[in-house]
Amino acid sequence: MSLGLSIPPGGSSTHFELSARYAYGSLALGMELQKVRQKMQVETTKRDIIRMASHHIGLSFMSNKRRKTAGTGSLLASECRRILSLLEGRPIAEHDIAKDENGRPYFQDHHSDFSISHSGNMCAVSLVNDKNMRTGCDIQLVRPGVKIGDIAEKFFWPVERKYIFQGDEKRLGEERFFHIWTLKESYIKLLGHSVFGMPKVPSFVGDGYMEHFSFNGDSSLSFYLYDISGSCERYMLAAAVKGEEAARPEIHWFSQPEAPFLPCRIIAVIKAGLSPAEMMIPKM
């Protein structure tokens, strides 16, 4: 590409270098502005698509480099607000979010309902943009070595423990543990209760149906269970939604460019009040 630069008669090489730097700087700035305009068009289209559906889950995987350059707690909080802002299509600051008497966050001046969760390098936000709907979500890094037996004994029903520990393969037992944990957490967060209320949450496994999930509760409740895994890490994600018009969530990724991509696979859809035979079988 020719920029038409030449040393004028009587001109110096210094003058030429300054002119070249200015020209190249202007070209770089113009290219950068073009990228910004293109990105704004993409984000505007994305926001329009988001407004069309009623339930959305925003995900972001944070690289270790980003986590090292900022405090983990503050970084996770700001990343969740960034995802929430992109899903809402408007900037969300700390003062835009209030908490009820149980500590559950909500918008004071908006009809959307949301739930946030983070674990390991992942942030997740579940958002419903209908005033008659409510949501809760939980994401968990699948960590080997967790004392799942002790935790399950304290928080899970006997039939859920039987589901977790069926068979001899330890890896599958850990997977099943996080299935149940994230489902229960998503329900607790939808209600705005603490984790200490988990033993009172109805079982997600029905008697005599060890290959199916179930939930005996309000028929307007739906649960969605996902496996998010790649070569680096593995996560379980569950989202709960209460509402008669609830549909399967739209998944949106908002990771930074340097972050690896982790496929998100749905493994179960659970409709409360339905018989286990009408539900999806979790894929092991």
Backbone as CSV, one residue per row, in Angstrom:
resi,resn,N_x,N_y,N_z,CA_x,CA_y,CA_z,C_x,C_y,C_z
1,MET,0.859,-1.198,0.000,0.000,0.000,0.000,0.885,1.235,0.000
2,SER,0.644,2.153,-0.920,1.418,3.380,-1.002,0.666,4.505,-0.312
3,LEU,1.408,5.221,0.534,0.809,6.359,1.233,1.158,7.676,0.562
4,GLY,1.919,7.620,-0.572,2.249,8.837,-1.300,3.200,9.740,-0.533
5,LEU,4.129,9.154,0.246,5.060,9.959,1.025,6.357,10.106,0.261
6,SER,6.909,11.287,0.272,8.219,11.531,-0.347,8.868,12.687,0.364
7,ILE,10.185,12.736,0.309,10.916,13.836,0.939,10.849,15.040,0.019
8,PRO,10.245,16.133,0.490,10.128,17.325,-0.366,11.502,17.944,-0.603
9,PRO,11.625,18.679,-1.730,12.904,19.347,-1.993,13.307,20.214,-0.817
10,GLY,14.545,20.066,-0.414,15.041,20.850,0.709,14.586,20.323,2.041
11,GLY,13.751,19.303,2.030,13.242,18.744,3.283,14.271,17.813,3.902
12,SER,14.084,17.505,5.174,15.018,16.629,5.898,14.400,15.258,6.091
13,SER,15.260,14.267,6.392,14.778,12.916,6.683,13.952,12.915,7.964
14,THR,14.284,13.842,8.918,13.515,13.927,10.165,12.079,14.331,9.872
15,HIS,11.921,15.313,8.986,10.583,15.752,8.602,9.811,14.613,7.948
16,PHE,10.517,13.825,7.103,9.882,12.683,6.437,9.434,11.633,7.461
17,GLU,10.300,11.354,8.462,9.957,10.356,9.481,8.727,10.791,10.271
18,LEU,8.651,12.067,10.633,7.502,12.563,11.377,6.226,12.469,10.548
19,SER,6.337,12.819,9.245,5.170,12.737,8.368,4.697,11.298,8.222
20,ALA,5.669,10.365,8.091,5.328,8.949,7.942,4.641,8.429,9.195
21,ARG,5.224,8.818,10.357,4.620,8.373,11.615,3.176,8.888,11.744
22,TYR,2.969,10.133,11.365,1.626,10.713,11.448,0.663,9.982,10.515
23,ALA,1.142,9.687,9.289,0.288,9.017,8.310,-0.074,7.616,8.776
24,TYR,0.953,6.865,9.217,0.689,5.508,9.695,-0.170,5.520,10.951
25,GLY,0.046,6.524,11.826,-0.770,6.640,13.031,-2.220,6.903,12.685
26,SER,-2.452,7.767,11.702,-3.817,8.066,11.272,-4.482,6.841,10.657
27,LEU,-3.695,6.077,9.875,-4.225,4.866,9.255,-4.613,3.848,10.328
28,ALA,-3.730,3.659,11.329,-4.006,2.702,12.406,-5.240,3.107,13.191
29,LEU,-5.350,4.420,13.462,-6.517,4.920,14.196,-7.799,4.683,13.404
30,GLY,-7.726,4.936,12.087,-8.902,4.714,11.257,-9.329,3.253,11.250
31,MET,-8.338,2.356,11.170,-8.645,0.915,11.185,-9.249,0.516,12.519
32,GLU,-8.720,1.075,13.611,-9.239,0.758,14.941,-10.674,1.242,15.097
33,LEU,-10.955,2.450,14.603,-12.312,2.974,14.673,-13.278,2.106,13.869
34,GLN,-12.799,1.604,12.713,-13.632,0.736,11.904,-13.976,-0.551,12.654
35,LYS,-12.974,-1.104,13.378,-13.204,-2.308,14.177,-14.216,-2.036,15.280
36,VAL,-14.109,-0.868,15.916,-15.042,-0.509,16.982,-16.459,-0.406,16.435
37,ARG,-16.607,0.233,15.257,-17.933,0.377,14.650,-18.532,-0.994,14.306
38,GLN,-17.678,-1.891,13.762,-18.148,-3.236,13.434,-18.573,-3.980,14.692
39,LYS,-17.780,-3.831,15.756,-18.106,-4.506,17.009,-19.417,-3.979,17.585
40,MET,-19.629,-2.656,17.486,-20.868,-2.069,17.988,-22.073,-2.608,17.221
41,GLN,-21.911,-2.800,15.892,-22.997,-3.346,15.090,-23.327,-4.772,15.524
42,VAL,-22.257,-5.577,15.774,-22.452,-6.958,16.227,-23.150,-6.977,17.577
43,GLU,-22.685,-6.121,18.524,-23.279,-6.088,19.857,-24.735,-5.625,19.807
44,THR,-25.030,-4.664,18.923,-26.412,-4.198,18.791,-27.305,-5.321,18.279
45,THR,-26.818,-6.057,17.270,-27.575,-7.200,16.753,-27.771,-8.244,17.829
46,LYS,-26.720,-8.506,18.615,-26.793,-9.496,19.691,-27.825,-9.072,20.730
47,ARG,-27.844,-7.788,21.092,-28.819,-7.313,22.080,-30.248,-7.457,21.553
48,ASP,-30.440,-7.203,20.238,-31.767,-7.352,19.656,-32.220,-8.809,19.712
49,ILE,-31.292,-9.740,19.436,-31.615,-11.168,19.496,-31.943,-11.562,20.927
50,ILE,-31.170,-11.047,21.891,-31.379,-11.374,23.294,-32.755,-10.935,23.756
51,ARG,-33.200,-9.756,23.297,-34.509,-9.249,23.727,-35.657,-10.124,23.233
52,MET,-35.425,-10.898,22.148,-36.490,-11.680,21.563,-36.839,-12.902,22.403
53,ALA,-35.888,-13.462,23.161,-36.134,-14.647,23.974,-36.383,-14.238,25.415
54,SER,-36.913,-15.186,26.218,-37.277,-14.849,27.587,-36.258,-15.295,28.622
55,HIS,-35.422,-16.283,28.311,-34.469,-16.807,29.282,-33.101,-16.942,28.626
56,HIS,-32.098,-16.368,29.289,-30.740,-16.358,28.747,-29.731,-16.745,29.821
57,ILE,-28.679,-17.427,29.381,-27.551,-17.729,30.256,-26.296,-17.176,29.595
58,GLY,-25.619,-16.259,30.298,-24.369,-15.693,29.813,-23.203,-16.348,30.528
59,LEU,-22.175,-16.728,29.762,-21.020,-17.423,30.310,-19.729,-16.703,29.936
60,SER,-18.750,-16.770,30.827,-17.438,-16.198,30.538,-16.367,-17.025,31.231
61,PHE,-15.376,-17.452,30.459,-14.218,-18.159,31.012,-13.080,-17.159,31.096
62,MET,-12.531,-16.967,32.288,-11.468,-15.993,32.503,-10.116,-16.682,32.498
63,SER,-9.186,-16.142,31.739,-7.851,-16.720,31.670,-7.109,-16.487,32.984
64,ASN,-6.138,-17.348,33.268,-5.333,-17.189,34.481,-4.570,-15.871,34.474
65,LYS,-4.231,-15.392,33.272,-3.512,-14.117,33.160,-4.352,-12.979,33.713
66,ARG,-5.649,-12.959,33.365,-6.539,-11.905,33.872,-6.696,-11.993,35.378
67,ARG,-6.786,-13.218,35.899,-7.005,-13.390,37.336,-5.787,-12.955,38.136
68,LYS,-4.584,-13.074,37.536,-3.365,-12.690,38.242,-3.184,-11.177,38.302
69,THR,-3.832,-10.463,37.365,-3.653,-9.009,37.307,-4.669,-8.250,38.144
70,ALA,-5.590,-8.962,38.784,-6.605,-8.294,39.619,-6.994,-9.211,40.760
71,GLY,-7.556,-8.648,41.799,-8.048,-9.446,42.905,-9.156,-10.374,42.442
72,THR,-9.079,-11.635,42.822,-10.025,-12.626,42.312,-11.470,-12.249,42.619
73,GLY,-11.740,-11.867,43.878,-13.107,-11.540,44.263,-13.677,-10.385,43.471
74,SER,-12.936,-9.287,43.377,-13.427,-8.114,42.656,-13.540,-8.389,41.161
75,LEU,-12.619,-9.192,40.633,-12.657,-9.517,39.209,-13.898,-10.337,38.876
76,LEU,-14.197,-11.333,39.707,-15.381,-12.160,39.469,-16.655,-11.319,39.532
77,ALA,-16.736,-10.427,40.514,-17.920,-9.572,40.661,-18.087,-8.653,39.455
78,SER,-16.993,-8.044,39.018,-17.082,-7.128,37.878,-17.389,-7.885,36.591
79,GLU,-16.870,-9.123,36.463,-17.146,-9.918,35.263,-18.625,-10.310,35.199
80,CYS,-19.189,-10.646,36.338,-20.618,-10.978,36.374,-21.468,-9.765,35.984
81,ARG,-21.079,-8.574,36.463,-21.817,-7.364,36.084,-21.651,-7.067,34.594
82,ARG,-20.471,-7.362,34.046,-20.249,-7.150,32.611,-21.182,-8.048,31.800
83,ILE,-21.279,-9.324,32.193,-22.175,-10.251,31.503,-23.615,-9.776,31.623
84,LEU,-23.995,-9.369,32.834,-25.357,-8.894,33.078,-25.659,-7.665,32.218
85,SER,-24.683,-6.770,32.092,-24.860,-5.575,31.264,-25.084,-5.947,29.802
86,LEU,-24.303,-6.916,29.306,-24.441,-7.332,27.908,-25.786,-8.011,27.664
87,LEU,-26.238,-8.806,28.624,-27.534,-9.457,28.474,-28.683,-8.445,28.550
88,GLU,-28.533,-7.452,29.424,-29.572,-6.440,29.599,-29.538,-5.371,28.505
89,GLY,-28.382,-5.212,27.863,-28.257,-4.180,26.849,-28.113,-2.792,27.428
90,ARG,-27.641,-2.691,28.670,-27.440,-1.399,29.336,-26.363,-1.568,30.399
91,PRO,-25.620,-0.494,30.715,-24.587,-0.604,31.753,-25.209,-0.910,33.120
92,ILE,-24.616,-1.855,33.845,-25.079,-2.209,35.187,-23.970,-1.877,36.185
93,ALA,-24.245,-0.964,37.103,-23.293,-0.615,38.161,-23.728,-1.279,39.465
94,GLU,-22.844,-1.235,40.456,-23.155,-1.850,41.749,-24.431,-1.289,42.352
95,HIS,-24.625,0.043,42.242,-25.788,0.665,42.880,-27.108,0.342,42.169
96,ASP,-27.026,-0.281,40.973,-28.249,-0.674,40.271,-28.835,-1.969,40.831
97,ILE,-28.045,-2.657,41.663,-28.462,-3.960,42.195,-28.733,-3.838,43.689
98,ALA,-29.929,-4.211,44.089,-30.296,-4.215,45.506,-30.387,-5.660,45.991
99,LYS,-30.582,-5.841,47.297,-30.728,-7.181,47.870,-31.947,-7.204,48.783
100,ASP,-32.685,-8.317,48.714,-33.857,-8.436,49.578,-33.433,-8.862,50.983
101,GLU,-34.410,-9.153,51.855,-34.096,-9.472,53.251,-33.279,-10.744,53.409
102,ASN,-33.284,-11.601,52.381,-32.503,-12.835,52.429,-31.160,-12.711,51.720
103,GLY,-30.885,-11.516,51.202,-29.620,-11.294,50.512,-29.656,-11.631,49.031
104,ARG,-30.844,-11.890,48.494,-30.951,-12.219,47.068,-30.906,-10.937,46.238
105,PRO,-30.017,-10.853,45.230,-29.924,-9.621,44.430,-31.090,-9.472,43.453
106,TYR,-31.452,-8.232,43.179,-32.514,-7.953,42.216,-32.377,-6.518,41.724
107,PHE,-33.029,-6.218,40.587,-33.076,-4.861,40.062,-34.205,-4.105,40.748
108,GLN,-33.906,-2.905,41.229,-34.933,-2.101,41.895,-35.931,-1.501,40.907
109,ASP,-35.466,-1.165,39.701,-36.307,-0.406,38.772,-36.491,-1.117,37.433
110,HIS,-36.454,-2.444,37.445,-36.550,-3.161,36.182,-37.246,-4.487,36.408
111,HIS,-37.967,-4.970,35.407,-38.760,-6.183,35.595,-37.961,-7.472,35.398
112,SER,-36.730,-7.398,34.881,-35.928,-8.605,34.689,-35.538,-9.208,36.032
113,ASP,-35.344,-10.528,36.049,-34.832,-11.229,37.227,-33.564,-11.954,36.817
114,PHE,-32.620,-12.064,37.741,-31.339,-12.668,37.382,-30.740,-13.419,38.562
115,SER,-29.757,-14.252,38.245,-29.000,-14.989,39.257,-27.583,-15.136,38.742
116,ILE,-26.605,-14.955,39.623,-25.202,-15.059,39.207,-24.499,-16.150,39.993
117,SER,-23.454,-16.712,39.377,-22.663,-17.753,40.041,-21.276,-17.762,39.427
118,HIS,-20.280,-18.143,40.212,-18.923,-18.301,39.664,-18.187,-19.387,40.427
119,SER,-17.301,-20.053,39.724,-16.493,-21.125,40.300,-15.270,-21.305,39.424
120,GLY,-14.099,-21.490,40.040,-12.881,-21.630,39.250,-12.665,-20.428,38.371
121,ASN,-12.571,-20.637,37.056,-12.374,-19.555,36.090,-13.651,-19.145,35.374
122,MET,-14.787,-19.691,35.803,-16.035,-19.469,35.081,-17.005,-18.575,35.834
123,CYS,-17.672,-17.697,35.078,-18.784,-16.892,35.590,-20.027,-17.242,34.784
124,ALA,-21.161,-17.312,35.476,-22.429,-17.608,34.808,-23.501,-16.658,35.319
125,VAL,-24.341,-16.180,34.408,-25.466,-15.314,34.756,-26.711,-15.845,34.059
126,SER,-27.759,-16.106,34.829,-29.059,-16.496,34.267,-29.986,-15.290,34.355
127,LEU,-30.620,-14.953,33.244,-31.479,-13.766,33.173,-32.809,-14.123,32.521
128,VAL,-33.907,-13.716,33.154,-35.243,-13.828,32.541,-35.813,-12.415,32.445
129,ASN,-36.324,-12.063,31.272,-36.801,-10.689,31.073,-38.316,-10.627,31.008
130,ASP,-38.931,-11.333,31.950,-40.384,-11.310,32.075,-40.709,-11.105,33.554
131,LYS,-41.567,-10.153,33.854,-41.858,-9.827,35.258,-42.536,-10.974,35.999
132,ASN,-43.087,-11.936,35.257,-43.756,-13.073,35.888,-42.857,-14.294,36.023
133,MET,-41.574,-14.108,35.749,-40.629,-15.219,35.817,-39.552,-14.945,36.856
134,ARG,-38.924,-16.022,37.314,-37.871,-15.929,38.322,-36.842,-17.008,38.010
135,THR,-35.570,-16.755,38.319,-34.529,-17.713,37.960,-33.480,-17.867,39.058
136,GLY,-32.752,-18.955,38.972,-31.615,-19.210,39.849,-30.613,-20.045,39.073
137,CYS,-29.321,-19.870,39.313,-28.325,-20.684,38.608,-27.144,-20.975,39.524
138,ASP,-26.453,-22.058,39.202,-25.242,-22.428,39.943,-24.281,-23.114,38.990
139,ILE,-23.019,-22.746,39.086,-21.975,-23.393,38.304,-20.888,-23.878,39.258
140,GLN,-20.356,-25.060,38.998,-19.353,-25.648,39.867,-18.232,-26.271,39.044
141,LEU,-16.994,-25.945,39.411,-15.833,-26.620,38.845,-15.795,-28.041,39.401
142,VAL,-15.708,-29.032,38.526,-15.648,-30.423,38.964,-14.236,-30.701,39.471
143,ARG,-14.106,-30.693,40.785,-12.794,-30.863,41.416,-12.644,-32.293,41.942
144,PRO,-11.595,-32.998,41.542,-11.356,-34.314,42.135,-10.926,-34.169,43.593
145,GLY,-11.262,-35.120,44.385,-10.825,-35.088,45.779,-11.811,-34.457,46.731
146,VAL,-12.936,-33.931,46.225,-13.960,-33.374,47.104,-14.572,-34.516,47.919
147,LYS,-14.798,-34.285,49.194,-15.365,-35.323,50.064,-16.865,-35.420,49.825
148,ILE,-17.199,-35.998,48.664,-18.602,-36.015,48.242,-19.459,-36.885,49.169
149,GLY,-18.852,-37.912,49.769,-19.621,-38.772,50.674,-20.123,-38.018,51.885
150,ASP,-19.249,-37.237,52.513,-19.623,-36.471,53.697,-20.666,-35.412,53.355
151,ILE,-20.476,-34.723,52.227,-21.401,-33.657,51.827,-22.763,-34.247,51.470
152,ALA,-22.748,-35.342,50.708,-24.011,-35.980,50.318,-24.777,-36.491,51.533
153,GLU,-24.069,-37.000,52.519,-24.713,-37.507,53.728,-25.423,-36.376,54.467
154,LYS,-24.855,-35.191,54.420,-25.406,-34.048,55.156,-26.544,-33.362,54.405
155,PHE,-26.464,-33.296,53.074,-27.398,-32.456,52.318,-28.364,-33.206,51.399
156,PHE,-28.070,-34.460,51.028,-28.863,-35.142,50.007,-29.777,-36.210,50.603
157,TRP,-30.837,-36.530,49.860,-31.757,-37.594,50.244,-31.117,-38.959,49.976
158,PRO,-31.567,-40.009,50.690,-30.998,-41.355,50.481,-31.035,-41.803,49.025
159,VAL,-32.137,-41.536,48.295,-32.226,-41.967,46.913,-31.233,-41.208,46.032
160,GLU,-30.927,-39.959,46.388,-29.912,-39.197,45.648,-28.524,-39.759,45.913
161,ARG,-28.276,-40.156,47.150,-26.976,-40.766,47.466,-26.816,-42.097,46.733
162,LYS,-27.911,-42.837,46.611,-27.870,-44.103,45.877,-27.543,-43.858,44.407
163,TYR,-28.144,-42.809,43.848,-27.859,-42.431,42.454,-26.389,-42.083,42.268
164,ILE,-25.831,-41.317,43.214,-24.438,-40.870,43.105,-23.460,-42.042,43.175
165,PHE,-23.686,-42.941,44.098,-22.684,-43.969,44.382,-22.991,-45.318,43.744
166,GLN,-23.933,-45.364,42.803,-24.157,-46.619,42.085,-22.949,-46.925,41.207
167,GLY,-22.549,-48.177,41.150,-21.379,-48.554,40.359,-20.086,-48.300,41.115
168,ASP,-18.989,-48.693,40.506,-17.679,-48.629,41.169,-16.778,-47.515,40.638
169,GLU,-17.183,-46.863,39.551,-16.300,-45.867,38.944,-16.400,-44.535,39.690
170,LYS,-15.282,-44.129,40.285,-15.256,-42.924,41.106,-15.576,-41.671,40.294
171,ARG,-15.073,-41.610,39.052,-15.276,-40.421,38.229,-16.758,-40.154,37.994
172,LEU,-17.517,-41.236,37.710,-18.946,-41.064,37.477,-19.658,-40.638,38.749
173,GLY,-19.189,-41.120,39.899,-19.774,-40.700,41.168,-19.595,-39.213,41.396
174,GLU,-18.417,-38.689,41.051,-18.167,-37.251,41.193,-19.065,-36.457,40.256
175,GLU,-19.231,-36.926,39.018,-20.117,-36.246,38.073,-21.541,-36.185,38.621
176,ARG,-22.024,-37.317,39.090,-23.399,-37.371,39.596,-23.586,-36.479,40.822
177,PHE,-22.548,-36.410,41.660,-22.624,-35.520,42.822,-22.845,-34.079,42.378
178,PHE,-22.085,-33.624,41.390,-22.218,-32.233,40.934,-23.518,-32.023,40.158
179,HIS,-24.067,-33.070,39.534,-25.408,-32.952,38.950,-26.396,-32.498,40.021
180,ILE,-26.436,-33.269,41.121,-27.415,-33.003,42.175,-27.131,-31.684,42.887
181,TRP,-25.861,-31.415,43.180,-25.510,-30.197,43.917,-25.929,-28.949,43.155
182,THR,-25.593,-28.875,41.856,-25.904,-27.665,41.085,-27.415,-27.508,40.904
183,LEU,-28.129,-28.613,40.711,-29.583,-28.522,40.591,-30.211,-27.969,41.871
184,LYS,-29.765,-28.484,43.009,-30.312,-28.016,44.282,-29.954,-26.555,44.537
185,GLU,-28.712,-26.197,44.249,-28.283,-24.803,44.437,-29.091,-23.854,43.557
186,SER,-29.350,-24.241,42.316,-30.108,-23.358,41.427,-31.510,-23.108,41.983
187,TYR,-32.114,-24.138,42.577,-33.447,-23.990,43.164,-33.402,-23.094,44.402
188,ILE,-32.396,-23.303,45.246,-32.229,-22.486,46.452,-32.045,-21.017,46.084
189,LYS,-31.244,-20.754,45.045,-30.977,-19.374,44.650,-32.198,-18.737,43.981
190,LEU,-33.013,-19.548,43.322,-34.272,-19.023,42.787,-35.167,-18.545,43.927
191,LEU,-35.217,-19.312,45.013,-36.053,-18.948,46.161,-35.432,-17.830,47.002
192,GLY,-34.098,-17.717,46.959,-33.414,-16.736,47.800,-33.068,-17.292,49.167
193,HIS,-32.979,-18.617,49.290,-32.633,-19.247,50.564,-31.143,-19.525,50.646
194,SER,-30.664,-19.925,51.838,-29.247,-20.232,52.023,-28.996,-21.711,51.772
195,VAL,-27.718,-22.066,51.651,-27.342,-23.456,51.397,-27.772,-24.372,52.540
196,PHE,-27.968,-23.811,53.727,-28.375,-24.632,54.868,-29.799,-25.151,54.720
197,GLY,-30.533,-24.603,53.762,-31.868,-25.112,53.494,-31.879,-26.245,52.482
198,MET,-30.704,-26.653,51.998,-30.632,-27.686,50.976,-31.249,-29.021,51.392
199,PRO,-31.094,-29.479,52.657,-31.703,-30.770,53.025,-33.219,-30.803,52.854
200,LYS,-33.868,-29.638,52.807,-35.322,-29.594,52.647,-35.760,-29.539,51.181
201,VAL,-34.798,-29.382,50.264,-35.135,-29.327,48.840,-35.575,-30.718,48.389
202,PRO,-36.707,-30.830,47.686,-37.159,-32.147,47.216,-36.078,-32.865,46.407
203,SER,-36.152,-34.187,46.410,-35.172,-35.001,45.691,-35.271,-34.786,44.185
204,PHE,-34.130,-34.824,43.519,-34.078,-34.753,42.059,-33.987,-36.139,41.431
205,VAL,-34.082,-37.176,42.253,-34.071,-38.553,41.754,-35.288,-39.261,42.332
206,GLY,-36.092,-39.878,41.459,-37.292,-40.557,41.927,-37.025,-42.001,42.325
207,ASP,-37.735,-42.491,43.294,-37.615,-43.889,43.702,-37.949,-44.803,42.529
208,GLY,-37.069,-45.754,42.282,-37.303,-46.714,41.207,-36.941,-46.208,39.833
209,TYR,-36.438,-44.944,39.729,-36.069,-44.377,38.437,-34.635,-43.826,38.514
210,MET,-33.678,-44.733,38.732,-32.303,-44.289,38.953,-31.662,-43.691,37.707
211,GLU,-32.247,-43.897,36.531,-31.670,-43.361,35.304,-32.337,-42.048,34.885
212,HIS,-33.254,-41.554,35.689,-33.974,-40.330,35.352,-33.916,-39.329,36.505
213,PHE,-33.934,-38.049,36.142,-34.128,-37.007,37.128,-35.626,-36.730,37.257
214,SER,-36.020,-36.229,38.406,-37.407,-35.819,38.603,-37.438,-34.740,39.672
215,PHE,-38.564,-34.048,39.778,-38.721,-33.033,40.817,-40.204,-32.881,41.108
216,ASN,-40.586,-33.228,42.302,-41.989,-33.154,42.698,-42.243,-31.783,43.329
217,GLY,-42.697,-30.845,42.514,-42.900,-29.486,43.004,-43.824,-28.709,42.101
218,ASP,-43.779,-27.391,42.245,-44.597,-26.469,41.458,-44.438,-26.787,39.968
219,SER,-45.547,-26.992,39.273,-45.490,-27.377,37.863,-44.962,-26.274,36.955
220,SER,-44.835,-25.051,37.473,-44.286,-23.963,36.654,-42.760,-23.922,36.710
221,LEU,-42.147,-24.860,37.427,-40.692,-24.911,37.551,-40.072,-25.788,36.469
222,SER,-38.958,-25.316,35.926,-38.163,-26.100,34.980,-36.698,-25.993,35.375
223,PHE,-35.944,-27.050,35.107,-34.509,-27.082,35.414,-33.749,-27.539,34.180
224,TYR,-32.570,-26.929,33.984,-31.716,-27.253,32.845,-30.315,-27.532,33.363
225,LEU,-29.773,-28.692,32.990,-28.470,-29.124,33.482,-27.504,-29.232,32.309
226,TYR,-26.307,-28.621,32.472,-25.313,-28.564,31.393,-23.967,-29.101,31.868
227,ASP,-23.239,-29.659,30.911,-21.838,-30.054,31.104,-20.994,-29.126,30.243
228,ILE,-20.070,-28.400,30.868,-19.172,-27.482,30.152,-17.757,-28.009,30.344
229,SER,-17.161,-28.520,29.303,-15.849,-29.148,29.484,-14.978,-28.970,28.253
230,GLY,-13.667,-28.912,28.512,-12.667,-28.816,27.463,-11.419,-29.529,27.914
231,SER,-10.313,-29.220,27.274,-9.063,-29.887,27.618,-8.485,-29.406,28.942
232,CYS,-8.948,-28.229,29.401,-8.340,-27.631,30.601,-9.157,-27.898,31.866
233,GLU,-10.480,-27.677,31.817,-11.316,-27.802,33.016,-12.706,-28.315,32.643
234,ARG,-13.421,-28.753,33.686,-14.787,-29.230,33.482,-15.706,-28.619,34.534
235,TYR,-16.906,-28.194,34.099,-17.873,-27.556,34.983,-19.251,-28.188,34.799
236,MET,-20.043,-28.140,35.863,-21.467,-28.454,35.783,-22.239,-27.161,36.033
237,LEU,-23.267,-26.930,35.228,-24.084,-25.732,35.333,-25.547,-26.138,35.391
238,ALA,-26.280,-25.568,36.333,-27.726,-25.798,36.405,-28.437,-24.461,36.480
239,ALA,-29.558,-24.364,35.776,-30.393,-23.164,35.829,-31.823,-23.580,36.130
240,ALA,-32.445,-22.872,37.061,-33.848,-23.090,37.407,-34.638,-21.868,36.955
241,VAL,-35.866,-22.108,36.486,-36.713,-20.985,36.099,-38.148,-21.295,36.500
242,LYS,-38.818,-20.287,37.030,-40.217,-20.407,37.435,-41.033,-19.483,36.552
243,GLY,-41.991,-20.056,35.849,-42.828,-19.265,34.954,-43.567,-20.165,33.981
244,GLU,-44.805,-19.856,33.741,-45.632,-20.703,32.877,-45.151,-20.693,31.436
245,GLU,-44.539,-19.599,31.003,-44.116,-19.478,29.614,-42.620,-19.751,29.439
246,ALA,-42.003,-20.407,30.395,-40.561,-20.635,30.341,-40.190,-21.530,29.154
247,ALA,-39.105,-21.161,28.464,-38.582,-21.945,27.346,-37.110,-22.251,27.619
248,ARG,-36.547,-23.155,26.855,-35.146,-23.506,27.053,-34.260,-22.265,26.910
249,PRO,-33.301,-22.081,27.807,-32.462,-20.866,27.768,-31.605,-20.781,26.507
250,GLU,-31.357,-19.548,26.091,-30.375,-19.270,25.048,-29.014,-19.104,25.731
251,ILE,-27.985,-19.785,25.203,-26.640,-19.709,25.775,-25.827,-18.674,25.007
252,HIS,-25.168,-17.757,25.738,-24.334,-16.715,25.128,-22.955,-16.732,25.794
253,TRP,-21.903,-16.738,24.972,-20.533,-16.682,25.498,-20.002,-15.254,25.400
254,PHE,-19.401,-14.780,26.504,-18.838,-13.429,26.548,-17.382,-13.443,27.020
255,SER,-16.675,-14.554,26.797,-15.277,-14.652,27.221,-14.416,-13.675,26.438
256,GLN,-13.283,-13.288,27.032,-12.307,-12.460,26.330,-11.623,-13.291,25.246
257,PRO,-11.074,-12.640,24.201,-10.506,-13.380,23.060,-9.426,-14.383,23.447
258,GLU,-8.651,-14.084,24.497,-7.537,-14.971,24.840,-7.980,-16.219,25.598
259,ALA,-9.234,-16.263,26.020,-9.720,-17.389,26.818,-10.045,-18.580,25.927
260,PRO,-9.803,-19.803,26.398,-10.152,-20.987,25.607,-11.657,-21.174,25.530
261,PHE,-12.101,-21.854,24.489,-13.532,-22.127,24.330,-13.857,-23.493,24.916
262,LEU,-14.902,-23.564,25.733,-15.351,-24.812,26.324,-16.750,-25.124,25.807
263,PRO,-16.937,-26.248,25.113,-18.275,-26.606,24.633,-19.262,-26.748,25.791
264,CYS,-20.488,-26.296,25.576,-21.550,-26.371,26.582,-22.617,-27.327,26.055
265,ARG,-22.804,-28.451,26.751,-23.703,-29.514,26.298,-24.823,-29.715,27.316
266,ILE,-26.060,-29.651,26.869,-27.177,-29.889,27.776,-27.324,-31.396,28.003
267,ILE,-27.475,-31.793,29.260,-27.581,-33.220,29.561,-28.910,-33.597,30.204
268,ALA,-29.696,-32.623,30.641,-31.011,-32.951,31.191,-31.907,-31.735,31.204
269,VAL,-33.170,-31.963,30.932,-34.230,-30.968,31.097,-35.254,-31.582,32.030
270,ILE,-35.570,-30.896,33.116,-36.452,-31.457,34.138,-37.652,-30.537,34.309
271,LYS,-38.832,-31.064,34.077,-40.069,-30.326,34.272,-40.696,-30.803,35.579
272,ALA,-40.882,-29.905,36.516,-41.438,-30.286,37.813,-42.844,-30.836,37.655
273,GLY,-43.148,-31.881,38.433,-44.484,-32.437,38.446,-44.729,-33.500,37.401
274,LEU,-43.827,-33.626,36.389,-43.993,-34.658,35.382,-43.480,-35.993,35.916
275,SER,-43.968,-37.070,35.360,-43.464,-38.378,35.760,-42.060,-38.563,35.202
276,PRO,-41.182,-39.313,35.875,-39.807,-39.506,35.402,-39.722,-40.010,33.976
277,ALA,-40.687,-40.797,33.537,-40.632,-41.349,32.165,-40.748,-40.268,31.111
278,GLU,-41.208,-39.074,31.479,-41.392,-37.993,30.503,-40.174,-37.075,30.426
279,MET,-39.134,-37.406,31.174,-37.973,-36.520,31.241,-36.782,-37.079,30.483
280,MET,-35.838,-36.208,30.173,-34.631,-36.632,29.494,-33.760,-37.449,30.433
281,ILE,-33.126,-38.476,29.882,-32.211,-39.299,30.682,-30.852,-38.608,30.699
282,PRO,-30.254,-38.438,31.889,-28.897,-37.863,31.913,-27.924,-38.762,31.188
283,LYS,-27.105,-38.199,30.338,-26.143,-38.974,29.559,-24.843,-39.109,30.338
284,MET,-24.464,-40.294,30.675,-23.264,-40.529,31.489,-22.023,-40.581,30.604
